[in-house]
Amino acid sequence: MKKSIMLITVLCFLAISAAEAQVNKGRSLIGVSTSFSYINFGSDLMSLGFSSIKYKANAGTNVDPDVLKVTTLNLLPKFGYFFFNNLALGLNLCIGTSIDKPKSGGKSTMTSFGLGPFVRYYIPGSKVMPFFEVSSLFGSINEKYEEPGYSSSSKSSMSSIGGGAGLALKLGDKVTFDLMAGYNSMSEKAKQNNPNDERTVQGTLGFKFGFVVLLGSN
């Protein structure tokens, strides 16, 4: 935990420039980030992450999960509006897909969709603008499992909340390349055949990266 706090602090304050330029009220932002990962079991919403997974239920059931190798690709578009100088509020969208291959065989394909609000605050800078962001998502996950002679499908509800700090590197007057370190907690619960209200709670410390276009002028 101490290392993660130090990492976020360095990302925020290492590159603050003496000559400051703010993002004025009335501008808009359009952004897209992506994550592609190949790890034992990582968050579908953060890339390059380290995850902890907990299996919960109202009854005293406990089943050891199979070891998975997961290949995940996500697109994370966003749109925001600056209601105040340097402070943007908006919506995040998550469209994702992943392919899981357990050691026991077979193949599981998952598609996810989510929508939720975010708040981002920029610290003014001429070349680099550190920022803080808090966001959440609410949506659904569809899974399909296939092996020779057998197939099944399931639907789950998904919710997540997270936040972090990062750097927006200016690539001209209207475009930035963003790198953010943060923490995300995601809960997944099956919609069918779930009498014990079983859900998976996954916490991830990781990184996201992408591009943002700032519309309007200061």
CYANA upper distance limits for C-alpha pairs under 8 A (distance plus 0.5 A):
  1 MET  CA      5 ILE  CA      6.82
  2 LYS  CA      6 MET  CA      6.73
  3 LYS  CA      7 LEU  CA      6.65
  4 SER  CA      8 ILE  CA      6.76
  5 ILE  CA      9 THR  CA      6.68
  6 MET  CA     10 VAL  CA      6.65
  7 LEU  CA     11 LEU  CA      6.74
  7 LEU  CA    181 ALA  CA      8.38
  8 ILE  CA     12 CYS  CA      6.75
  8 ILE  CA    164 GLY  CA      7.88
  8 ILE  CA    165 ALA  CA      6.39
  8 ILE  CA    166 GLY  CA      7.82
  8 ILE  CA    181 ALA  CA      6.89
  8 ILE  CA    182 GLY  CA      8.06
  9 THR  CA     13 PHE  CA      6.80
 10 VAL  CA     14 LEU  CA      5.78
 11 LEU  CA     15 ALA  CA      8.09
 11 LEU  CA    130 PRO  CA      7.77
 11 LEU  CA    165 ALA  CA      7.50
 11 LEU  CA    166 GLY  CA      6.21
 11 LEU  CA    167 LEU  CA      6.92
 12 CYS  CA     16 ILE  CA      8.21
 12 CYS  CA    130 PRO  CA      5.51
 12 CYS  CA    131 PHE  CA      7.29
 12 CYS  CA    165 ALA  CA      6.82
 12 CYS  CA    166 GLY  CA      6.47
 12 CYS  CA    167 LEU  CA      7.12
 13 PHE  CA    130 PRO  CA      7.48
 15 ALA  CA    128 VAL  CA      6.89
 15 ALA  CA    129 MET  CA      8.41
 15 ALA  CA    130 PRO  CA      8.12
 16 ILE  CA    124 PRO  CA      8.44
 16 ILE  CA    125 GLY  CA      6.50
 16 ILE  CA    128 VAL  CA      7.04
 16 ILE  CA    129 MET  CA      7.33
 16 ILE  CA    130 PRO  CA      7.49
 17 SER  CA    125 GLY  CA      5.67
 17 SER  CA    126 SER  CA      6.59
 17 SER  CA    127 LYS  CA      7.48
 17 SER  CA    128 VAL  CA      7.44
 18 ALA  CA    125 GLY  CA      7.75
 18 ALA  CA    126 SER  CA      8.30
 19 ALA  CA    125 GLY  CA      6.85
 19 ALA  CA    126 SER  CA      6.11
 20 GLU  CA    124 PRO  CA      5.67
 20 GLU  CA    125 GLY  CA      4.66
 20 GLU  CA    126 SER  CA      5.56
 21 ALA  CA    124 PRO  CA      5.68
 21 ALA  CA    125 GLY  CA      5.70
 21 ALA  CA    126 SER  CA      5.79
 22 GLN  CA     85 ASN  CA      7.53
 22 GLN  CA     86 ASN  CA      6.65
 22 GLN  CA    122 TYR  CA      8.34
 22 GLN  CA    123 ILE  CA      8.02
 22 GLN  CA    124 PRO  CA      5.12
 22 GLN  CA    125 GLY  CA      7.39
 23 VAL  CA     27 ARG  CA      7.93
 23 VAL  CA     82 PHE  CA      8.45
 23 VAL  CA     85 ASN  CA      6.24
 23 VAL  CA     86 ASN  CA      5.32
 23 VAL  CA    122 TYR  CA      8.21
 23 VAL  CA    124 PRO  CA      7.87
 23 VAL  CA    218 ASN  CA      7.15
 24 ASN  CA     82 PHE  CA      7.62
 24 ASN  CA     84 PHE  CA      7.51
 24 ASN  CA     85 ASN  CA      4.91
 24 ASN  CA     86 ASN  CA      6.66
 24 ASN  CA    217 SER  CA      8.42
 24 ASN  CA    218 ASN  CA      6.02
 25 LYS  CA     82 PHE  CA      5.47
 25 LYS  CA     83 PHE  CA      5.94
 25 LYS  CA     84 PHE  CA      5.12
 25 LYS  CA     85 ASN  CA      5.00
 25 LYS  CA     86 ASN  CA      7.64
 25 LYS  CA     87 LEU  CA      8.35
 26 GLY  CA     81 TYR  CA      7.38
 26 GLY  CA     82 PHE  CA      5.86
 26 GLY  CA     83 PHE  CA      6.72
 26 GLY  CA     84 PHE  CA      8.03
 26 GLY  CA    216 GLY  CA      8.10
 27 ARG  CA     81 TYR  CA      6.62
 27 ARG  CA     82 PHE  CA      5.92
 27 ARG  CA    214 LEU  CA      7.41
 27 ARG  CA    215 LEU  CA      6.22
 27 ARG  CA    216 GLY  CA      5.53
 27 ARG  CA    217 SER  CA      7.28
 27 ARG  CA    218 ASN  CA      8.25
 28 SER  CA     79 PHE  CA      8.01
 28 SER  CA     80 GLY  CA      6.15
 28 SER  CA     81 TYR  CA      4.86
 28 SER  CA     82 PHE  CA      6.48
 28 SER  CA     88 ALA  CA      8.35
 28 SER  CA    214 LEU  CA      6.30
 28 SER  CA    215 LEU  CA      5.53
 28 SER  CA    216 GLY  CA      7.20
 29 LEU  CA     78 LYS  CA      8.47
 29 LEU  CA     79 PHE  CA      6.23
 29 LEU  CA     80 GLY  CA      5.59
 29 LEU  CA     81 TYR  CA      6.79
 29 LEU  CA    212 VAL  CA      7.03
 29 LEU  CA    213 VAL  CA      6.04
 29 LEU  CA    214 LEU  CA      5.03
 29 LEU  CA    215 LEU  CA      6.36
 30 ILE  CA     77 PRO  CA      8.08
 30 ILE  CA     78 LYS  CA      6.32
 30 ILE  CA     79 PHE  CA      5.18
 30 ILE  CA     80 GLY  CA      7.09
 30 ILE  CA    212 VAL  CA      6.15
 30 ILE  CA    213 VAL  CA      5.73
 30 ILE  CA    214 LEU  CA      7.18
 30 ILE  CA    215 LEU  CA      8.26
 31 GLY  CA     77 PRO  CA      6.14
 31 GLY  CA     78 LYS  CA      5.64
 31 GLY  CA     79 PHE  CA      6.99
 31 GLY  CA    210 GLY  CA      7.80
 31 GLY  CA    211 PHE  CA      6.10
 31 GLY  CA    212 VAL  CA      4.54
 31 GLY  CA    213 VAL  CA      6.57
 32 VAL  CA     75 LEU  CA      7.45
 32 VAL  CA     76 LEU  CA      5.96
 32 VAL  CA     77 PRO  CA      4.66
 32 VAL  CA     78 LYS  CA      6.66
 32 VAL  CA    210 GLY  CA      6.21
 32 VAL  CA    211 PHE  CA      6.24
 32 VAL  CA    212 VAL  CA      7.11
 33 SER  CA     75 LEU  CA      6.67
 33 SER  CA     76 LEU  CA      5.61
 33 SER  CA     77 PRO  CA      6.92
 33 SER  CA    208 LYS  CA      7.43
 33 SER  CA    209 PHE  CA      6.03
 33 SER  CA    210 GLY  CA      4.36
 33 SER  CA    211 PHE  CA      6.85
 34 THR  CA     73 LEU  CA      7.84
 34 THR  CA     74 ASN  CA      5.95
 34 THR  CA     75 LEU  CA      5.32
 34 THR  CA     76 LEU  CA      6.39
 34 THR  CA    208 LYS  CA      7.63
 34 THR  CA    209 PHE  CA      7.10
 34 THR  CA    210 GLY  CA      6.85
 35 SER  CA     45 LEU  CA      8.07
 35 SER  CA     46 MET  CA      7.10
 35 SER  CA     47 SER  CA      5.49
 35 SER  CA     72 THR  CA      8.01
 35 SER  CA     73 LEU  CA      6.29
 35 SER  CA     74 ASN  CA      5.88
 35 SER  CA     75 LEU  CA      7.60
 35 SER  CA    208 LYS  CA      7.25
 35 SER  CA    209 PHE  CA      8.12
 36 PHE  CA     47 SER  CA      6.92
 36 PHE  CA     71 THR  CA      7.93
 36 PHE  CA     72 THR  CA      6.00
 36 PHE  CA     73 LEU  CA      5.16
 36 PHE  CA     74 ASN  CA      7.23
 37 SER  CA     42 GLY  CA      8.30
 37 SER  CA     47 SER  CA      6.61
 37 SER  CA     48 LEU  CA      7.14
 37 SER  CA     70 VAL  CA      8.25
 37 SER  CA     71 THR  CA      6.33
 37 SER  CA     72 THR  CA      5.93
 37 SER  CA     73 LEU  CA      7.50
 38 TYR  CA     69 LYS  CA      7.61
 38 TYR  CA     70 VAL  CA      6.21
 38 TYR  CA     71 THR  CA      5.20
 38 TYR  CA     72 THR  CA      7.22
 39 ILE  CA     69 LYS  CA      6.60
 39 ILE  CA     70 VAL  CA      6.38
 39 ILE  CA     71 THR  CA      7.63
 40 ASN  CA     67 VAL  CA      7.74
 40 ASN  CA     68 LEU  CA      6.07
 40 ASN  CA     69 LYS  CA      5.18
 40 ASN  CA     70 VAL  CA      6.60
 41 PHE  CA     51 SER  CA      7.69
 41 PHE  CA     68 LEU  CA      6.78
 41 PHE  CA     69 LYS  CA      6.99
 41 PHE  CA     70 VAL  CA      6.51
 42 GLY  CA     46 MET  CA      8.34
 42 GLY  CA     47 SER  CA      8.21
 42 GLY  CA     49 GLY  CA      6.84
 42 GLY  CA     50 PHE  CA      7.08
 42 GLY  CA     51 SER  CA      6.16
 42 GLY  CA     70 VAL  CA      8.05
 42 GLY  CA    204 THR  CA      8.00
 43 SER  CA     47 SER  CA      7.63
 43 SER  CA     49 GLY  CA      7.54
 43 SER  CA     51 SER  CA      7.17
 43 SER  CA    202 GLN  CA      7.74
 43 SER  CA    203 GLY  CA      8.17
 43 SER  CA    204 THR  CA      6.68
 44 ASP  CA     72 THR  CA      7.19
 44 ASP  CA     73 LEU  CA      8.47
 44 ASP  CA     74 ASN  CA      7.79
 44 ASP  CA     96 GLY  CA      7.94
 45 LEU  CA     74 ASN  CA      7.88
 45 LEU  CA     94 CYS  CA      8.39
 45 LEU  CA    184 ASN  CA      8.22
 46 MET  CA    184 ASN  CA      7.87
 46 MET  CA    204 THR  CA      7.68
 46 MET  CA    205 LEU  CA      8.36
 46 MET  CA    206 GLY  CA      6.30
 46 MET  CA    207 PHE  CA      6.61
 46 MET  CA    208 LYS  CA      6.53
 47 SER  CA    206 GLY  CA      6.42
 47 SER  CA    207 PHE  CA      5.96
 47 SER  CA    208 LYS  CA      6.36
 48 LEU  CA    206 GLY  CA      5.99
 48 LEU  CA    207 PHE  CA      6.32
 48 LEU  CA    208 LYS  CA      8.43
 49 GLY  CA    204 THR  CA      6.50
 49 GLY  CA    205 LEU  CA      5.95
 49 GLY  CA    206 GLY  CA      4.39
 49 GLY  CA    207 PHE  CA      7.07
 50 PHE  CA    204 THR  CA      6.16
 50 PHE  CA    205 LEU  CA      6.24
 50 PHE  CA    206 GLY  CA      7.02
 51 SER  CA    202 GLN  CA      7.22
 51 SER  CA    203 GLY  CA      6.16
 51 SER  CA    204 THR  CA      5.01
 51 SER  CA    205 LEU  CA      7.32
 52 SER  CA    202 GLN  CA      6.30
 52 SER  CA    203 GLY  CA      5.97
 52 SER  CA    204 THR  CA      7.18
 53 ILE  CA    200 THR  CA      7.51
 53 ILE  CA    201 VAL  CA      6.54
 53 ILE  CA    202 GLN  CA      5.15
 53 ILE  CA    203 GLY  CA      7.24
 54 LYS  CA    200 THR  CA      6.37
 54 LYS  CA    201 VAL  CA      5.86
 54 LYS  CA    202 GLN  CA      6.93
 55 TYR  CA     62 ASN  CA      7.87
 55 TYR  CA    198 GLU  CA      7.91
 55 TYR  CA    199 ARG  CA      6.80
 55 TYR  CA    200 THR  CA      5.43
 55 TYR  CA    201 VAL  CA      7.20
 56 LYS  CA     62 ASN  CA      8.49
 56 LYS  CA    198 GLU  CA      6.06
 56 LYS  CA    199 ARG  CA      5.96
 56 LYS  CA    200 THR  CA      6.72
 56 LYS  CA    201 VAL  CA      8.09
 57 ALA  CA     61 THR  CA      7.21
 57 ALA  CA    196 ASN  CA      6.12
 57 ALA  CA    197 ASP  CA      6.15
 57 ALA  CA    198 GLU  CA      4.65
 57 ALA  CA    199 ARG  CA      6.95
 58 ASN  CA    196 ASN  CA      5.70
 58 ASN  CA    197 ASP  CA      6.53
 58 ASN  CA    198 GLU  CA      7.34
 59 ALA  CA    196 ASN  CA      6.24
 66 ASP  CA    102 PRO  CA      7.11
 66 ASP  CA    103 LYS  CA      8.11
 66 ASP  CA    104 SER  CA      8.34
 67 VAL  CA    102 PRO  CA      6.48
 67 VAL  CA    103 LYS  CA      7.01
 68 LEU  CA    100 ASP  CA      6.83
 68 LEU  CA    101 LYS  CA      6.49
 68 LEU  CA    102 PRO  CA      5.10
 68 LEU  CA    103 LYS  CA      7.27
 69 LYS  CA    100 ASP  CA      6.24
 69 LYS  CA    101 LYS  CA      5.99
 69 LYS  CA    102 PRO  CA      6.81
 70 VAL  CA     98 SER  CA      7.20
 70 VAL  CA     99 ILE  CA      6.33
 70 VAL  CA    100 ASP  CA      5.07
 70 VAL  CA    101 LYS  CA      7.15
 71 THR  CA     98 SER  CA      5.96
 71 THR  CA     99 ILE  CA      5.87
 71 THR  CA    100 ASP  CA      7.07
 72 THR  CA     96 GLY  CA      8.00
 72 THR  CA     97 THR  CA      6.50
 72 THR  CA     98 SER  CA      4.70
 72 THR  CA     99 ILE  CA      7.15
 73 LEU  CA     96 GLY  CA      6.40
 73 LEU  CA     97 THR  CA      6.12
 73 LEU  CA     98 SER  CA      6.73
 74 ASN  CA     94 CYS  CA      7.56
 74 ASN  CA     95 ILE  CA      6.34
 74 ASN  CA     96 GLY  CA      4.66
 74 ASN  CA     97 THR  CA      6.87
 75 LEU  CA     94 CYS  CA      6.56
 75 LEU  CA     95 ILE  CA      5.87
 75 LEU  CA     96 GLY  CA      6.71
 76 LEU  CA     92 ASN  CA      7.35
 76 LEU  CA     93 LEU  CA      6.06
 76 LEU  CA     94 CYS  CA      5.24
 76 LEU  CA     95 ILE  CA      7.01
 77 PRO  CA     92 ASN  CA      6.55
 77 PRO  CA     93 LEU  CA      5.81
 77 PRO  CA     94 CYS  CA      7.33
 78 LYS  CA     90 GLY  CA      7.71
 78 LYS  CA     91 LEU  CA      6.14
 78 LYS  CA     92 ASN  CA      4.92
 78 LYS  CA     93 LEU  CA      6.52
 79 PHE  CA     90 GLY  CA      5.98
 79 PHE  CA     91 LEU  CA      6.04
 79 PHE  CA     92 ASN  CA      7.29
 80 GLY  CA     88 ALA  CA      6.24
 80 GLY  CA     89 LEU  CA      5.70
 80 GLY  CA     90 GLY  CA      4.33
 80 GLY  CA     91 LEU  CA      6.91
 81 TYR  CA     88 ALA  CA      5.63
 81 TYR  CA     89 LEU  CA      6.07
 81 TYR  CA     90 GLY  CA      6.66
 82 PHE  CA     86 ASN  CA      7.26
 82 PHE  CA     87 LEU  CA      5.97
 82 PHE  CA     88 ALA  CA      4.66
 82 PHE  CA     89 LEU  CA      7.02
 83 PHE  CA     87 LEU  CA      7.03
 83 PHE  CA     88 ALA  CA      6.76
 83 PHE  CA     89 LEU  CA      7.72
 84 PHE  CA     88 ALA  CA      7.67
 86 ASN  CA    121 TYR  CA      6.11
 86 ASN  CA    122 TYR  CA      5.54
 86 ASN  CA    123 ILE  CA      7.62
 86 ASN  CA    124 PRO  CA      7.97
 87 LEU  CA    119 VAL  CA      7.83
 87 LEU  CA    120 ARG  CA      6.33
 87 LEU  CA    121 TYR  CA      5.06
 87 LEU  CA    122 TYR  CA      7.07
 88 ALA  CA    119 VAL  CA      6.34
 88 ALA  CA    120 ARG  CA      5.74
 88 ALA  CA    121 TYR  CA      6.96
 89 LEU  CA    117 PRO  CA      7.88
 89 LEU  CA    118 PHE  CA      6.37
 89 LEU  CA    119 VAL  CA      5.17
 89 LEU  CA    120 ARG  CA      7.06
 90 GLY  CA    117 PRO  CA      6.12
 90 GLY  CA    118 PHE  CA      5.96
 90 GLY  CA    119 VAL  CA      7.17
 91 LEU  CA    115 LEU  CA      7.49
 91 LEU  CA    116 GLY  CA      6.01
 91 LEU  CA    117 PRO  CA      4.89
 91 LEU  CA    118 PHE  CA      6.31
 92 ASN  CA    115 LEU  CA      6.20
 92 ASN  CA    116 GLY  CA      5.84
 92 ASN  CA    117 PRO  CA      6.40
 92 ASN  CA    118 PHE  CA      7.04
 92 ASN  CA    135 SER  CA      8.23
 92 ASN  CA    136 SER  CA      8.43
 92 ASN  CA    137 LEU  CA      7.80
 93 LEU  CA    113 PHE  CA      8.06
 93 LEU  CA    114 GLY  CA      6.24
 93 LEU  CA    115 LEU  CA      5.17
 93 LEU  CA    116 GLY  CA      7.28
 93 LEU  CA    137 LEU  CA      8.25
 94 CYS  CA    112 SER  CA      7.87
 94 CYS  CA    113 PHE  CA      5.95
 94 CYS  CA    114 GLY  CA      5.41
 94 CYS  CA    115 LEU  CA      6.90
 94 CYS  CA    137 LEU  CA      8.39
 95 ILE  CA    111 THR  CA      8.17
 95 ILE  CA    112 SER  CA      6.33
 95 ILE  CA    113 PHE  CA      5.40
 95 ILE  CA    114 GLY  CA      7.35
 96 GLY  CA    111 THR  CA      6.15
 96 GLY  CA    112 SER  CA      5.55
 96 GLY  CA    113 PHE  CA      7.13
 97 THR  CA    109 THR  CA      7.90
 97 THR  CA    110 MET  CA      6.03
 97 THR  CA    111 THR  CA      4.92
 97 THR  CA    112 SER  CA      6.81
 98 SER  CA    109 THR  CA      6.39
 98 SER  CA    110 MET  CA      5.73
 98 SER  CA    111 THR  CA      7.15
 99 ILE  CA    107 LYS  CA      7.52
 99 ILE  CA    108 SER  CA      6.26
 99 ILE  CA    109 THR  CA      5.16
 99 ILE  CA    110 MET  CA      6.93
100 ASP  CA    107 LYS  CA      6.39
100 ASP  CA    108 SER  CA      5.45
100 ASP  CA    109 THR  CA      6.83
101 LYS  CA    105 GLY  CA      7.17
101 LYS  CA    106 GLY  CA      6.94
101 LYS  CA    107 LYS  CA      5.53
101 LYS  CA    108 SER  CA      6.98
102 PRO  CA    106 GLY  CA      7.37
102 PRO  CA    107 LYS  CA      7.65
105 GLY  CA    147 GLU  CA      7.95
106 GLY  CA    145 TYR  CA      7.75
106 GLY  CA    146 GLU  CA      6.25
106 GLY  CA    147 GLU  CA      4.96
106 GLY  CA    148 PRO  CA      8.14
107 LYS  CA    145 TYR  CA      6.29
107 LYS  CA    146 GLU  CA      5.92
107 LYS  CA    147 GLU  CA      7.00
108 SER  CA    143 GLU  CA      7.31
108 SER  CA    144 LYS  CA      6.04
108 SER  CA    145 TYR  CA      4.79
108 SER  CA    146 GLU  CA      6.83
109 THR  CA    143 GLU  CA      6.19
109 THR  CA    144 LYS  CA      5.78
109 THR  CA    145 TYR  CA      6.98
110 MET  CA    141 ILE  CA      7.37
110 MET  CA    142 ASN  CA      6.12
110 MET  CA    143 GLU  CA      4.88
110 MET  CA    144 LYS  CA      6.98
111 THR  CA    141 ILE  CA      6.33
111 THR  CA    142 ASN  CA      5.86
111 THR  CA    143 GLU  CA      7.09
112 SER  CA    139 GLY  CA      8.01
112 SER  CA    140 SER  CA      6.39
112 SER  CA    141 ILE  CA      4.91
112 SER  CA    142 ASN  CA      6.88
113 PHE  CA    139 GLY  CA      6.02
113 PHE  CA    140 SER  CA      6.17
113 PHE  CA    141 ILE  CA      7.13
114 GLY  CA    137 LEU  CA      6.07
114 GLY  CA    138 PHE  CA      5.62
114 GLY  CA    139 GLY  CA      4.50
114 GLY  CA    140 SER  CA      7.04
114 GLY  CA    158 MET  CA      8.27
115 LEU  CA    136 SER  CA      8.48
115 LEU  CA    137 LEU  CA      5.60
115 LEU  CA    138 PHE  CA      5.98
115 LEU  CA    139 GLY  CA      6.80
116 GLY  CA    135 SER  CA      7.70
116 GLY  CA    136 SER  CA      5.79
116 GLY  CA    137 LEU  CA      4.73
116 GLY  CA    138 PHE  CA      6.47
117 PRO  CA    135 SER  CA      6.30
117 PRO  CA    136 SER  CA      6.36
117 PRO  CA    137 LEU  CA      7.59
118 PHE  CA    133 GLU  CA      7.54
118 PHE  CA    134 VAL  CA      6.13
118 PHE  CA    135 SER  CA      4.57
118 PHE  CA    136 SER  CA      7.04
119 VAL  CA    133 GLU  CA      6.12
119 VAL  CA    134 VAL  CA      5.92
119 VAL  CA    135 SER  CA      6.91
120 ARG  CA    131 PHE  CA      7.29
120 ARG  CA    132 PHE  CA      6.15
120 ARG  CA    133 GLU  CA      4.83
120 ARG  CA    134 VAL  CA      7.16
121 TYR  CA    131 PHE  CA      5.91
121 TYR  CA    132 PHE  CA      5.80
121 TYR  CA    133 GLU  CA      7.00
122 TYR  CA    129 MET  CA      6.68
122 TYR  CA    130 PRO  CA      6.44
122 TYR  CA    131 PHE  CA      4.77
122 TYR  CA    132 PHE  CA      7.16
123 ILE  CA    129 MET  CA      6.08
123 ILE  CA    130 PRO  CA      5.81
123 ILE  CA    131 PHE  CA      6.28
124 PRO  CA    129 MET  CA      6.04
124 PRO  CA    130 PRO  CA      8.00
125 GLY  CA    129 MET  CA      5.35
125 GLY  CA    130 PRO  CA      8.24
127 LYS  CA    169 LEU  CA      6.91
127 LYS  CA    170 LYS  CA      6.02
128 VAL  CA    167 LEU  CA      7.07
128 VAL  CA    168 ALA  CA      6.16
128 VAL  CA    169 LEU  CA      5.25
128 VAL  CA    170 LYS  CA      6.50
129 MET  CA    167 LEU  CA      6.27
129 MET  CA    168 ALA  CA      5.53
129 MET  CA    169 LEU  CA      7.14
129 MET  CA    170 LYS  CA      8.31
130 PRO  CA    165 ALA  CA      7.83
130 PRO  CA    166 GLY  CA      6.13
130 PRO  CA    167 LEU  CA      4.85
130 PRO  CA    168 ALA  CA      6.54
131 PHE  CA    165 ALA  CA      6.15
131 PHE  CA    166 GLY  CA      5.89
131 PHE  CA    167 LEU  CA      6.60
131 PHE  CA    168 ALA  CA      7.72
132 PHE  CA    163 GLY  CA      8.08
132 PHE  CA    164 GLY  CA      6.40
132 PHE  CA    165 ALA  CA      4.93
132 PHE  CA    166 GLY  CA      7.03
133 GLU  CA    163 GLY  CA      5.87
133 GLU  CA    164 GLY  CA      6.06
133 GLU  CA    165 ALA  CA      6.74
134 VAL  CA    161 ILE  CA      8.24
134 VAL  CA    162 GLY  CA      6.36
134 VAL  CA    163 GLY  CA      4.61
134 VAL  CA    164 GLY  CA      7.18
135 SER  CA    161 ILE  CA      6.37
135 SER  CA    162 GLY  CA      6.04
135 SER  CA    163 GLY  CA      6.53
136 SER  CA    159 SER  CA      7.90
136 SER  CA    160 SER  CA      5.84
136 SER  CA    161 ILE  CA      4.69
136 SER  CA    162 GLY  CA      6.77
137 LEU  CA    158 MET  CA      8.35
137 LEU  CA    159 SER  CA      6.02
137 LEU  CA    160 SER  CA      5.66
137 LEU  CA    161 ILE  CA      7.07
138 PHE  CA    157 SER  CA      8.35
138 PHE  CA    158 MET  CA      6.27
138 PHE  CA    159 SER  CA      4.96
138 PHE  CA    160 SER  CA      7.16
139 GLY  CA    157 SER  CA      6.52
139 GLY  CA    158 MET  CA      5.65
139 GLY  CA    159 SER  CA      6.92
140 SER  CA    155 LYS  CA      7.66
140 SER  CA    156 SER  CA      6.16
140 SER  CA    157 SER  CA      4.96
140 SER  CA    158 MET  CA      5.75
141 ILE  CA    155 LYS  CA      6.30
141 ILE  CA    156 SER  CA      5.61
141 ILE  CA    157 SER  CA      6.71
141 ILE  CA    158 MET  CA      7.20
142 ASN  CA    153 SER  CA      7.91
142 ASN  CA    154 SER  CA      6.45
142 ASN  CA    155 LYS  CA      5.16
142 ASN  CA    156 SER  CA      7.00
143 GLU  CA    153 SER  CA      6.05
143 GLU  CA    154 SER  CA      5.83
143 GLU  CA    155 LYS  CA      6.89
144 LYS  CA    151 SER  CA      7.75
144 LYS  CA    152 SER  CA      6.25
144 LYS  CA    153 SER  CA      4.79
144 LYS  CA    154 SER  CA      7.10
145 TYR  CA    151 SER  CA      5.94
145 TYR  CA    152 SER  CA      5.75
145 TYR  CA    153 SER  CA      6.72
146 GLU  CA    150 TYR  CA      6.55
146 GLU  CA    151 SER  CA      4.92
146 GLU  CA    152 SER  CA      7.25
147 GLU  CA    151 SER  CA      6.82
154 SER  CA    190 ALA  CA      7.98
154 SER  CA    191 LYS  CA      8.48
154 SER  CA    192 GLN  CA      8.02
155 LYS  CA    190 ALA  CA      6.58
155 LYS  CA    191 LYS  CA      6.38
155 LYS  CA    192 GLN  CA      7.73
156 SER  CA    188 GLU  CA      6.87
156 SER  CA    189 LYS  CA      5.77
156 SER  CA    190 ALA  CA      4.64
156 SER  CA    191 LYS  CA      5.59
156 SER  CA    192 GLN  CA      8.44
157 SER  CA    188 GLU  CA      6.26
157 SER  CA    189 LYS  CA      5.89
157 SER  CA    190 ALA  CA      6.91
157 SER  CA    191 LYS  CA      7.08
158 MET  CA    186 MET  CA      7.62
158 MET  CA    187 SER  CA      6.27
158 MET  CA    188 GLU  CA      5.14
158 MET  CA    189 LYS  CA      7.18
159 SER  CA    186 MET  CA      6.27
159 SER  CA    187 SER  CA      5.92
159 SER  CA    188 GLU  CA      7.26
160 SER  CA    184 ASN  CA      7.41
160 SER  CA    185 SER  CA      5.96
160 SER  CA    186 MET  CA      4.65
160 SER  CA    187 SER  CA      6.69
161 ILE  CA    184 ASN  CA      6.36
161 ILE  CA    185 SER  CA      6.05
161 ILE  CA    186 MET  CA      7.19
162 GLY  CA    182 GLY  CA      7.71
162 GLY  CA    183 TYR  CA      5.98
162 GLY  CA    184 ASN  CA      4.59
162 GLY  CA    185 SER  CA      6.60
163 GLY  CA    182 GLY  CA      6.01
163 GLY  CA    183 TYR  CA      6.27
163 GLY  CA    184 ASN  CA      7.12
164 GLY  CA    180 MET  CA      7.10
164 GLY  CA    181 ALA  CA      6.08
164 GLY  CA    182 GLY  CA      4.29
164 GLY  CA    183 TYR  CA      6.78
165 ALA  CA    180 MET  CA      6.05
165 ALA  CA    181 ALA  CA      6.20
165 ALA  CA    182 GLY  CA      6.81
166 GLY  CA    178 ASP  CA      7.52
166 GLY  CA    179 LEU  CA      5.93
166 GLY  CA    180 MET  CA      4.41
166 GLY  CA    181 ALA  CA      6.46
167 LEU  CA    178 ASP  CA      6.24
167 LEU  CA    179 LEU  CA      5.99
167 LEU  CA    180 MET  CA      6.98
168 ALA  CA    176 THR  CA      6.05
168 ALA  CA    177 PHE  CA      6.07
168 ALA  CA    178 ASP  CA      4.97
168 ALA  CA    179 LEU  CA      7.18
169 LEU  CA    176 THR  CA      5.63
169 LEU  CA    177 PHE  CA      5.54
169 LEU  CA    178 ASP  CA      6.77
170 LYS  CA    174 LYS  CA      8.24
170 LYS  CA    175 VAL  CA      6.59
170 LYS  CA    176 THR  CA      4.87
170 LYS  CA    177 PHE  CA      7.05
171 LEU  CA    175 VAL  CA      5.73
171 LEU  CA    176 THR  CA      5.74
171 LEU  CA    177 PHE  CA      7.49
172 GLY  CA    176 THR  CA      8.04
174 LYS  CA    213 VAL  CA      6.04
174 LYS  CA    214 LEU  CA      5.33
174 LYS  CA    215 LEU  CA      7.19
175 VAL  CA    211 PHE  CA      7.57
175 VAL  CA    212 VAL  CA      6.20
175 VAL  CA    213 VAL  CA      5.07
175 VAL  CA    214 LEU  CA      6.68
176 THR  CA    211 PHE  CA      6.23
176 THR  CA    212 VAL  CA      5.77
176 THR  CA    213 VAL  CA      7.09
177 PHE  CA    209 PHE  CA      7.96
177 PHE  CA    210 GLY  CA      6.37
177 PHE  CA    211 PHE  CA      5.13
177 PHE  CA    212 VAL  CA      7.01
178 ASP  CA    209 PHE  CA      5.89
178 ASP  CA    210 GLY  CA      5.81
178 ASP  CA    211 PHE  CA      6.35
178 ASP  CA    212 VAL  CA      7.67
179 LEU  CA    207 PHE  CA      7.65
179 LEU  CA    208 LYS  CA      6.44
179 LEU  CA    209 PHE  CA      5.03
179 LEU  CA    210 GLY  CA      7.40
180 MET  CA    207 PHE  CA      6.07
180 MET  CA    208 LYS  CA      5.80
180 MET  CA    209 PHE  CA      6.82
181 ALA  CA    205 LEU  CA      8.07
181 ALA  CA    206 GLY  CA      6.33
181 ALA  CA    207 PHE  CA      5.07
181 ALA  CA    208 LYS  CA      7.17
182 GLY  CA    205 LEU  CA      6.31
182 GLY  CA    206 GLY  CA      6.32
182 GLY  CA    207 PHE  CA      6.92
183 TYR  CA    203 GLY  CA      7.68
183 TYR  CA    204 THR  CA      6.09
183 TYR  CA    205 LEU  CA      5.01
183 TYR  CA    206 GLY  CA      6.98
184 ASN  CA    203 GLY  CA      6.23
184 ASN  CA    204 THR  CA      5.75
184 ASN  CA    205 LEU  CA      7.11
185 SER  CA    201 VAL  CA      7.53
185 SER  CA    202 GLN  CA      6.12
185 SER  CA    203 GLY  CA      4.87
185 SER  CA    204 THR  CA      6.92
186 MET  CA    201 VAL  CA      6.22
186 MET  CA    202 GLN  CA      5.67
186 MET  CA    203 GLY  CA      6.93
187 SER  CA    199 ARG  CA      7.17
187 SER  CA    200 THR  CA      6.07
187 SER  CA    201 VAL  CA      4.96
187 SER  CA    202 GLN  CA      6.88
188 GLU  CA    199 ARG  CA      5.90
188 GLU  CA    200 THR  CA      5.67
188 GLU  CA    201 VAL  CA      7.11
189 LYS  CA    197 ASP  CA      7.82
189 LYS  CA    198 GLU  CA      6.79
189 LYS  CA    199 ARG  CA      4.87
189 LYS  CA    200 THR  CA      7.10
190 ALA  CA    194 ASN  CA      6.72
190 ALA  CA    197 ASP  CA      8.46
190 ALA  CA    198 GLU  CA      7.76
190 ALA  CA    199 ARG  CA      7.51
194 ASN  CA    198 GLU  CA      6.81
